[in-house]
Amino acid sequence: MLINPINQLKKIGLILVIYISVITAAQAKLVILACEPEWAVLAHEIGKNLVSVTSATHAKQNPHYIEARPSLISAARKANLVIGTGAELEDGWLPVVLQKANQPKIHKGQMGYLMFSDFIELQNSAASLESRVESSIDRAMGDIHAAGNPHIQLDPRIYLVASKILAERLGQLDVNNAVFYQKNYLAFKQKWENKLRLWAIQAQPLKGMKIVVYHDNWVYLNHWLGLDQVTTLEPKPGVPPSAAYLKTVLLKTQKEKAQVILRTTYDPIEATKWLHQKTGVPVLELAFTVGGNDQSKDLFELFDDIVKQLLLRLNK
């Protein structure tokens, strides 16, 4: 019996198409746009090789002030999931990026949109501020976030909640691999809980350590470690200090015997240097997120380094 070469080629072609389709499906990854580095790293921890992650910002940028540049719009257009902090942290750029990306599945309220502050009890909400100042919250108070302080990434305990929520969301978007994401979450949870216990022991001497900060963005670190924030170099969040205000900071710093001045890599340096020169209180630039220095390449290293640097400063 003669074999028709054309039919044979058609069969081979069909098999090849099926094979390529199977391989492509097996290699397809969930595409994630993370607004900040800490969430990009967490997404890698939970998604491993089944996710492709882009971080919209890096550790030496102020996440409040990001341009809605074309590369971000392109990344959003390809994304299956956008993850971030929320609580107004990204309000200056993320809504523009999402609108221009024209990708409905990653808009607020959809499965492809996840902000972790929605699941965290925030510090310094508008309600608590109002009760303290007995007045309404408005822009005269500076760069106030009505929902609460959004800089949640510096309390390591929140990653237990965030990792669980992220694993669930990845499993909803990629049902066939839901067990894989859950397994990775449980492995991360165990390692993270072990580190939390270790950090709690190591950091005991830090409780009550008196600090001065430039911007009021360390509240979650303070809450976790029990640091005593004496004052801020900004009179109001986002408002540069005047000469008159700096004099009050100087008096508070001296009176309270502050032990360290904390700053991020992107805080203005002038006021910090001035206070150091006037008081002799050392300045400590801590990594504010993953990648903030060479010792903070992942979440585990970030908190290892924070505790280590504070202890070194305390013991000097």
C-alpha positions as CSV (number, residue, x, y, z in Angstrom):
1,M,0.0,0.0,0.0
2,L,1.4,3.4,-1.0
3,I,1.7,6.2,1.6
4,N,0.5,9.5,0.4
5,P,3.4,11.9,1.3
6,I,1.1,14.9,1.5
7,N,-1.2,13.2,4.0
8,Q,1.9,12.1,5.9
9,L,3.2,15.7,6.1
10,K,-0.2,16.9,7.3
11,K,-0.2,14.3,10.1
12,I,3.3,15.3,11.1
13,G,2.4,19.0,11.0
14,L,-0.7,18.4,13.2
15,I,1.4,16.4,15.7
16,L,3.9,19.2,15.7
17,V,1.2,21.9,16.3
18,I,-0.2,19.9,19.2
19,Y,3.2,19.3,20.7
20,I,4.1,23.1,20.5
21,S,0.7,24.0,22.0
22,V,1.3,21.6,24.9
23,I,4.8,22.9,25.5
24,T,3.6,26.5,25.3
25,A,0.8,25.9,27.7
26,A,3.3,24.2,30.1
27,Q,5.7,27.1,29.9
28,A,3.1,29.9,30.2
29,K,3.6,32.1,33.2
30,L,1.4,34.4,35.2
31,V,2.7,37.9,34.4
32,I,2.8,40.1,37.5
33,L,3.4,43.8,37.8
34,A,4.5,44.6,41.4
35,C,4.4,48.2,42.4
36,E,7.2,47.9,45.0
37,P,10.3,45.6,45.3
38,E,9.1,43.9,48.4
39,W,6.0,42.6,46.6
40,A,8.0,41.5,43.6
41,V,10.2,39.4,45.8
42,L,7.3,38.0,47.7
43,A,5.7,37.1,44.3
44,H,8.8,35.1,43.3
45,E,8.8,33.3,46.7
46,I,5.2,32.1,46.1
47,G,5.1,31.8,42.4
48,K,8.6,30.5,41.7
49,N,9.1,29.5,38.1
50,L,5.4,29.8,37.2
51,V,5.4,33.6,37.4
52,S,7.2,36.4,35.5
53,V,7.5,39.5,37.8
54,T,8.3,43.1,37.0
55,S,8.8,45.7,39.7
56,A,7.6,49.2,38.8
57,T,10.0,50.8,41.3
58,H,13.3,50.1,42.9
59,A,14.5,50.6,46.5
60,K,16.2,53.9,46.0
61,Q,13.0,55.6,44.6
62,N,10.3,57.3,46.6
63,P,7.2,55.2,45.7
64,H,5.0,58.3,46.0
65,Y,6.7,60.0,43.1
66,I,6.9,57.7,40.0
67,E,6.3,58.6,36.4
68,A,3.6,56.8,34.5
69,R,6.2,56.0,31.8
70,P,5.6,54.0,28.7
71,S,7.5,51.0,30.0
72,L,5.1,50.7,33.0
73,I,2.1,51.0,30.8
74,S,3.4,48.3,28.5
75,A,4.1,46.0,31.5
76,A,0.6,46.6,32.8
77,R,-0.9,45.8,29.4
78,K,0.8,42.4,29.6
79,A,0.0,41.7,33.2
80,N,-2.4,39.1,34.6
81,L,-2.0,40.6,38.1
82,V,-1.0,43.9,39.6
83,I,0.1,43.8,43.2
84,G,1.0,46.7,45.5
85,T,0.6,48.4,48.9
86,G,-2.4,50.5,48.3
87,A,-3.6,53.0,51.0
88,E,-2.9,55.8,48.5
89,L,0.8,55.1,48.2
90,E,0.6,54.6,44.4
91,D,-2.2,57.1,43.7
92,G,0.1,59.5,42.0
93,W,0.9,57.1,39.1
94,L,-0.8,53.7,39.2
95,P,-4.3,54.9,38.2
96,V,-2.8,56.6,35.1
97,V,-0.8,53.5,34.2
98,L,-3.9,51.2,34.5
99,Q,-6.1,53.6,32.5
100,K,-3.6,53.9,29.7
101,A,-2.9,50.1,29.7
102,N,-6.6,49.6,28.9
103,Q,-6.6,46.2,30.5
104,P,-9.9,45.8,32.4
105,K,-8.9,42.6,34.2
106,I,-6.3,44.4,36.3
107,H,-8.5,47.3,37.4
108,K,-9.6,47.9,41.0
109,G,-12.2,45.4,42.0
110,Q,-11.1,42.7,39.5
111,M,-9.2,39.5,40.2
112,G,-6.1,40.9,38.6
113,Y,-5.8,43.8,41.1
114,L,-4.4,43.1,44.6
115,M,-3.4,45.7,47.3
116,F,-2.1,44.3,50.5
117,S,-3.1,47.2,52.7
118,D,-6.7,46.1,52.3
119,F,-5.9,43.1,54.5
120,I,-3.7,44.9,57.1
121,E,-4.6,47.1,60.1
122,L,-3.0,50.4,59.2
123,Q,-1.3,52.8,61.6
124,N,-2.3,56.5,61.8
125,S,-5.6,56.4,60.0
126,A,-7.5,59.6,59.5
127,A,-9.9,58.6,62.2
128,S,-7.2,58.1,64.8
129,L,-5.5,61.4,63.7
130,E,-8.8,63.3,64.0
131,S,-9.4,62.0,67.5
132,R,-6.0,63.3,68.5
133,V,-6.1,66.7,66.9
134,E,-9.9,67.2,67.3
135,S,-10.2,68.7,63.8
136,S,-10.9,67.5,60.3
137,I,-8.2,66.1,58.2
138,D,-7.2,68.3,55.2
139,R,-4.1,69.1,53.0
140,A,-3.0,71.7,55.5
141,M,-1.8,68.8,57.6
142,G,0.7,67.8,54.9
143,D,0.9,64.6,52.9
144,I,-1.6,62.7,55.1
145,H,-3.0,59.4,53.9
146,A,-6.6,59.2,55.1
147,A,-6.7,55.4,55.0
148,G,-3.6,55.2,57.2
149,N,0.2,55.2,56.9
150,P,1.0,53.0,53.8
151,H,4.6,52.0,54.6
152,I,3.6,48.6,55.9
153,Q,6.6,46.8,54.4
154,L,8.8,47.4,57.5
155,D,6.8,45.2,59.9
156,P,7.8,41.6,58.9
157,R,4.7,40.2,60.5
158,I,2.5,41.5,57.7
159,Y,4.2,39.1,55.2
160,L,2.4,36.2,56.9
161,V,-0.9,37.7,55.8
162,A,0.3,39.0,52.5
163,S,1.9,35.7,51.4
164,K,-1.3,33.8,52.3
165,I,-3.5,36.3,50.3
166,L,-1.1,36.2,47.4
167,A,-1.0,32.4,47.2
168,E,-4.8,32.3,47.2
169,R,-5.0,34.9,44.4
170,L,-2.4,33.1,42.3
171,G,-4.4,29.9,42.7
172,Q,-7.6,31.6,41.6
173,L,-5.9,33.0,38.5
174,D,-4.1,29.7,37.7
175,V,-6.4,27.0,39.1
176,N,-4.3,24.2,37.6
177,N,-1.3,25.2,39.8
178,A,-3.2,26.2,42.9
179,V,-1.6,23.4,44.9
180,F,1.9,24.5,43.8
181,Y,1.3,28.1,45.1
182,Q,-0.2,26.8,48.4
183,K,2.8,24.5,48.9
184,N,5.2,27.4,48.4
185,Y,3.2,29.6,50.8
186,L,3.4,27.0,53.5
187,A,7.2,26.6,53.0
188,F,7.6,30.4,53.1
189,K,5.4,30.6,56.2
190,Q,7.5,28.1,58.1
191,K,10.8,29.8,57.3
192,W,9.4,33.2,58.0
193,E,7.9,32.2,61.4
194,N,11.3,30.8,62.4
195,K,13.0,34.1,61.4
196,L,10.3,36.1,63.3
197,R,11.1,34.2,66.5
198,L,14.9,34.8,66.0
199,W,14.5,38.5,65.2
200,A,12.3,38.9,68.3
201,I,15.1,37.5,70.5
202,Q,17.8,39.5,68.8
203,A,15.9,42.8,68.8
204,Q,15.0,42.8,72.5
205,P,17.7,45.4,73.4
206,L,16.2,47.8,70.8
207,K,12.9,48.3,72.7
208,G,12.7,51.9,73.7
209,M,15.6,53.0,71.5
210,K,15.1,56.8,70.9
211,I,15.1,57.8,67.2
212,V,14.6,60.8,65.1
213,V,13.4,60.4,61.5
214,Y,13.2,62.6,58.5
215,H,9.8,61.5,57.2
216,D,7.1,59.7,59.2
217,N,7.5,56.5,57.3
218,W,9.0,54.2,60.0
219,V,5.9,53.7,62.1
220,Y,5.6,50.0,61.3
221,L,9.2,49.4,62.2
222,N,8.7,51.3,65.4
223,H,5.6,49.3,66.2
224,W,7.4,46.0,65.6
225,L,10.6,46.8,67.5
226,G,9.2,49.1,70.1
227,L,11.4,52.1,69.0
228,D,10.6,55.4,70.5
229,Q,10.3,58.1,67.8
230,V,11.2,61.4,69.4
231,T,10.4,63.7,66.5
232,T,10.5,64.1,62.7
233,L,12.6,66.5,60.7
234,E,9.6,67.3,58.6
235,P,7.0,69.5,60.4
236,K,4.3,67.8,58.4
237,P,4.6,64.8,56.1
238,G,6.0,66.0,52.7
239,V,6.7,69.5,54.0
240,P,10.4,70.5,54.1
241,P,11.6,71.9,57.5
242,S,12.0,75.6,58.1
243,A,14.9,77.1,60.2
244,A,12.5,77.8,63.0
245,Y,11.1,74.3,63.0
246,L,14.6,72.8,63.0
247,K,15.3,74.6,66.3
248,T,12.4,72.8,67.9
249,V,13.7,69.5,66.5
250,L,17.2,70.3,67.9
251,L,15.7,70.9,71.4
252,K,13.6,67.7,71.4
253,T,16.6,65.7,70.1
254,Q,18.8,67.0,72.9
255,K,16.1,66.8,75.7
256,E,15.0,63.2,74.8
257,K,18.7,62.1,74.3
258,A,17.9,60.6,70.8
259,Q,20.3,57.8,69.9
260,V,20.1,57.7,66.2
261,I,18.7,59.7,63.2
262,L,17.1,57.3,60.6
263,R,16.8,58.1,56.9
264,T,16.1,56.4,53.7
265,T,18.3,56.6,50.6
266,Y,15.9,59.1,49.0
267,D,15.3,61.5,51.9
268,P,16.8,64.9,51.5
269,I,20.2,65.0,53.3
270,E,20.6,68.6,54.3
271,A,18.4,68.7,57.5
272,T,19.7,65.4,58.6
273,K,23.3,66.5,58.3
274,W,22.5,69.8,60.1
275,L,21.0,67.9,63.1
276,H,23.9,65.5,63.2
277,Q,26.4,68.4,63.2
278,K,24.5,70.2,66.0
279,T,24.0,67.2,68.3
280,G,26.5,64.5,67.3
281,V,23.7,62.0,67.1
282,P,24.7,59.5,64.4
283,V,22.8,59.1,61.1
284,L,21.8,55.6,60.0
285,E,20.7,55.0,56.5
286,L,18.6,51.9,56.6
287,A,17.3,49.9,53.6
288,F,13.7,50.8,53.3
289,T,12.9,47.8,51.2
290,V,14.6,44.9,49.3
291,G,17.6,46.1,47.4
292,G,18.1,49.2,49.6
293,N,21.7,48.1,50.1
294,D,24.0,45.3,49.3
295,Q,23.0,43.4,52.4
296,S,19.2,43.4,51.6
297,K,18.9,41.3,48.4
298,D,15.7,39.5,49.6
299,L,13.1,39.8,52.4
300,F,15.1,37.7,54.8
301,E,18.3,39.7,54.3
302,L,16.3,43.0,54.6
303,F,15.2,42.4,58.2
304,D,18.5,40.6,59.2
305,D,20.3,43.8,58.1
306,I,17.8,46.2,59.8
307,V,18.1,44.4,63.2
308,K,21.9,44.1,62.8
309,Q,22.4,47.8,61.9
310,L,20.3,49.1,64.8
311,L,22.0,46.8,67.3
312,L,25.4,48.0,66.1
313,R,24.3,51.6,66.5
314,L,22.8,50.9,69.9
315,N,26.1,49.3,71.2
316,K,28.4,52.1,70.0
